[in-house]
Amino acid sequence: MNEIIGLFFITVGLFFDFFGCLGLVRLPDVYNRLQASTKSVTLGTCSILFGLFLFKGFTAAGIKALLGILFLILTAPVAAHALSRSAHKMGVGLCKESVCDEYAKEKK
C-alpha cells in the first residue's frame, strides 16, 4: 500500500515540476519566473521526496528524504525573496502587464 501512495506522490511531484519548469520558460519577467519556480517546483520536489520516503520508510534514504524536504521548505522561499529583492534593486523592470510594484513604494 505504501508503494502505491508513494508512486502517487512521485507522479504528482513530477507533474508540478514539469509545470514549474514550463513556467520558467513561458513567463515574461524574472519576478513571475521566481514565483513559478518557488511555488510549483518546491511543492513538486517535496512531493517526490515524500514519495521516496514512503518507498524506503525509516531507513537512511528515507530520513535523508525527510531532511531534504525540511531544507527545501526552509530555504527556497528565502532564496526567492532575496533574488527578487536584489533584482529590483538592480533595476530589473516588471513586465508591462504588471499592475502593482510593492518594492517601489518602499523606496519612496
N, C-alpha and C positions, 0 to 999 in steps of 0.2 A: 504493500500500500504506500509506503514511503517513497518508493521508486516512481510510482505514478504521479504523486503530488510533486515530487522533485522535478520530474520531467515537465509537468505543467508550469512550474515556476521558471524553469530554464527557457521554455518556449515563450512565455510572457516576457521574460527579460530580453530575449533576442528580438522580439517584436519592438519593445521600447528602444533598444539600442539601435535598431535599424532606422526607426523614425527620428531618433535623435541625430544620427549621422546625416540623414536626409535633410533635417533642419539646418545643419551646419553648411550644407551646400546651397540650399534654396533660399534661406532668409537673407534680407537685404543688408543689414549692418551688423557690426560687432556686438551690439547690445542684444539684439534678437538672437544671434547665434550663441551667445553665452547663456541666454535663457533656455534655448533648446538643449544645449549640452548639459547644463546643470540639472535641469529637471528630469528629462527623459533618460539620459544616459546614466545618471546616478541611480534612478529607480530601476532601470534595466540591469545594470551591473549588480546592484544589491539583490535583485531577484535571482539572477544567475548564481550568485554566491550562496544564497539561501537554498536554492535547489541543490547545489553541490553539498551543502551541509546536510540536507535531508537524505542524500545518497550515502554519504560517508558516516553520518552520525557523530558521536563524540570521540572521534579519532583525531590524530594530529592534523589531518587535512580539514576536517570539519571545524575544529577550533580555529584554524587559520582563516577559514572562510568567514566565520563569525567576526573575527578581529578585522578582516578586510572590510566587512560591512560597516563596522563601527568607525574605522578610519575614514572610509569614503563619506559617510554621513557627516562626520565632523569637519572634514577638510574641503569638500567640494563647494559648498556654499560660500565659505570664507574666501577661497581662491577666486571664485567667480566675481564676488563683490570687489575684491582687490583689483582684479583685471579691469572690471568695468569702471571703477573709480579712476584708476590710472589712465585708462583710455580717454575718459572725459577730461581729465586734467591736461592731457597732451593735445587736446583739441580735436579728437576724432568726433565728427559730427553724427547726428542721428539721421536716419533716413527721412525723406520728405513726408512720409505718411505719419510720422510720429506726432502726437498731439501734446505731450507733456514732457518736460525736462525738469525733474526734481533737483538734479545737481546744479543746474543753472540758478535756481532760487537760492541755494546755499552760498553761491559766490557773491551775491549782492548784499 
